[in-house]
Amino acid sequence: MKKLHTLCSNDTLRPTMQYLEISNGYVYGTDAHILAKIPQNEVFGIDFFPKDAKFYIEGKQWKNQKMYLAHSFVPQINFEKGGLIMALDKKGQTLGICQFYTQSEFEAKIGRYPDCERVLYSSDVMPENITQIGFNPDLFARLTEALEDKMKTFKLSFFGQSRAILVEHTTPDQFTKGIGVIMPIKIG
């Protein structure tokens, strides 16, 4: 399963980024330096969450409850009050349980989650040829760990020296459709 907690911030000044957002059929995670958009069926094996609502899971909880080791998930959802999602191993034993929040609960307690879609590129934006660009390899490692590719190969598309770098699987298939972005570092 996905190590989604690697996408989340530990920064107390940006508490919303300590969470994952589930909306529009995707799971989003960002710490302002990296961002990933992964189809929820790649994460949970099935689309549990309705596409017309938003839900939030804390990244620390995902890690501490070992949700990333799960073979399958069982949700207990109340679409007005959030709920719980249980992670099971291959034998059906409980690994951990995470609480998730509805959009209204999250915004009242934590704040407003960033609009991740505004950062991602549409298919009509053409990459640019650039001579050099800088990025932090530790951030890249965290992003690719969350995107999880068995081949461990990714394609990078550049849209300018100060614009986000698009990270995609080199050979996306039905199980690896997630994408990500990493922010570049100014050189010189």
C-alpha positions in Angstrom: 0.0 0.0 0.0 0.9 3.6 -0.2 3.2 5.5 2.3 1.0 8.6 2.1 2.3 10.0 5.4 5.6 10.9 3.5 3.6 13.6 1.7 2.4 15.3 4.8 4.0 18.2 6.6 5.1 18.2 10.2 5.0 21.9 10.2 2.8 23.3 13.0 2.4 26.6 11.2 0.5 24.8 8.4 -1.7 22.3 10.2 -3.9 21.6 7.2 -0.9 20.1 5.4 -0.5 17.5 8.1 -3.5 15.8 6.5 -4.4 13.9 3.4 -7.5 15.0 1.4 -9.8 12.5 -0.3 -12.0 14.1 -2.9 -13.1 13.8 -6.6 -12.0 10.1 -6.5 -8.4 10.9 -5.5 -6.2 11.1 -2.4 -4.1 14.3 -2.3 -1.2 14.9 0.0 1.2 17.9 0.2 3.7 19.7 2.4 4.0 22.7 0.0 7.3 21.3 -1.5 5.8 18.1 -2.9 2.3 17.1 -3.9 0.7 13.8 -5.0 -2.7 13.0 -6.6 -3.4 9.3 -6.4 -6.7 7.6 -7.4 -8.4 6.4 -4.3 -8.9 2.9 -5.7 -5.1 2.7 -5.9 -4.9 3.5 -2.2 -7.9 1.6 -0.8 -8.5 -1.0 -3.5 -12.0 0.4 -4.1 -13.7 3.8 -4.2 -15.1 4.0 -0.6 -15.6 7.7 -0.5 -18.1 9.5 -2.7 -16.6 11.8 -5.3 -18.8 14.8 -4.4 -17.6 15.1 -0.8 -14.2 15.8 0.8 -12.7 13.8 3.7 -9.4 14.2 5.6 -7.0 11.7 7.3 -4.1 12.8 9.5 -0.7 11.8 8.0 0.8 10.9 11.4 -2.2 8.7 12.1 -1.7 6.9 8.7 1.9 6.2 9.7 1.3 5.3 13.4 -1.6 3.0 12.7 0.4 1.2 9.9 -2.2 1.9 7.3 0.5 1.8 4.6 1.0 -2.0 5.4 -2.7 -2.8 4.8 -3.8 -5.5 2.4 -7.4 -4.2 2.5 -9.5 -1.6 4.3 -12.9 -1.6 6.0 -14.6 1.8 6.3 -17.2 2.9 8.9 -18.5 6.0 7.3 -21.0 8.6 8.5 -21.0 11.1 5.7 -22.0 14.0 8.0 -19.7 13.2 10.9 -16.7 11.5 9.4 -15.8 8.0 10.6 -13.2 5.4 10.9 -11.3 3.2 8.4 -9.7 0.0 9.5 -6.6 -1.5 7.9 -6.4 -5.3 7.6 -3.4 -7.5 6.8 -3.6 -10.5 4.4 -5.0 -12.7 7.1 -7.8 -10.2 7.9 -6.3 -9.2 11.2 -6.5 -5.5 12.2 -3.3 -3.5 11.7 -4.7 -0.1 12.7 -7.6 2.3 12.6 -7.7 5.9 11.4 -10.2 8.5 12.0 -11.3 10.8 9.1 -13.1 14.1 9.1 -15.7 15.6 6.8 -15.0 18.9 5.1 -17.1 20.9 7.5 -15.5 19.3 10.6 -12.0 19.7 9.1 -12.5 23.4 8.2 -14.0 24.2 11.6 -11.2 22.5 13.6 -8.1 22.7 11.4 -8.7 25.1 8.5 -9.0 25.0 4.7 -7.0 22.5 2.7 -4.9 23.8 -0.2 -6.5 23.6 -3.7 -4.1 21.0 -5.1 -5.7 21.0 -8.6 -4.5 24.6 -9.1 -0.9 23.4 -8.8 -1.2 20.4 -11.2 -0.8 20.9 -14.9 -3.5 20.4 -17.5 -2.7 18.3 -20.5 -2.6 21.3 -22.8 0.4 22.9 -21.0 3.6 22.1 -22.9 6.8 21.3 -21.1 9.8 23.7 -21.7 13.3 22.9 -22.6 15.5 24.1 -19.8 19.3 23.8 -19.3 19.4 23.2 -15.6 17.1 23.0 -12.6 17.6 22.2 -8.9 15.5 20.0 -6.6 15.9 18.3 -3.3 16.5 14.6 -3.7 15.1 13.9 -0.2 11.8 15.5 -1.3 11.9 13.5 -4.6 12.4 10.2 -2.6 9.4 11.0 -0.3 7.2 11.8 -3.3 8.2 8.6 -5.3 7.8 6.5 -2.2 4.2 7.6 -1.9 3.6 7.1 -5.6 5.0 3.6 -5.3 6.2 2.2 -8.6 7.5 -1.4 -8.8 9.8 -0.4 -11.7 11.1 2.6 -9.7 11.2 4.7 -12.8 9.6 8.1 -13.2 9.3 10.7 -15.9 10.0 14.4 -15.0 8.4 17.2 -17.1 9.7 20.7 -16.7 7.6 23.8 -17.2 10.1 26.5 -16.3 13.0 27.0 -13.8 10.6 28.3 -11.1 7.5 26.2 -11.8 6.6 22.9 -10.3 8.1 19.7 -11.8 5.6 17.1 -12.9 6.4 13.6 -11.8 4.7 10.6 -13.5 5.2 6.9 -13.8 7.1 6.0 -17.0 4.7 3.2 -17.8 1.4 3.9 -16.1 -1.0 1.0 -15.9 -4.3 0.4 -14.2 -2.6 0.2 -10.8 -0.2 3.2 -11.1 -2.1 6.3 -12.3 -0.9 8.7 -9.5 1.0 11.8 -10.3 3.0 14.3 -8.3 4.8 17.6 -8.4 8.0 18.7 -6.7 8.9 22.4 -6.3 12.3 23.3 -7.8 15.1 25.1 -5.9 16.5 28.3 -7.3 20.1 27.8 -8.7 22.7 30.6 -8.4 
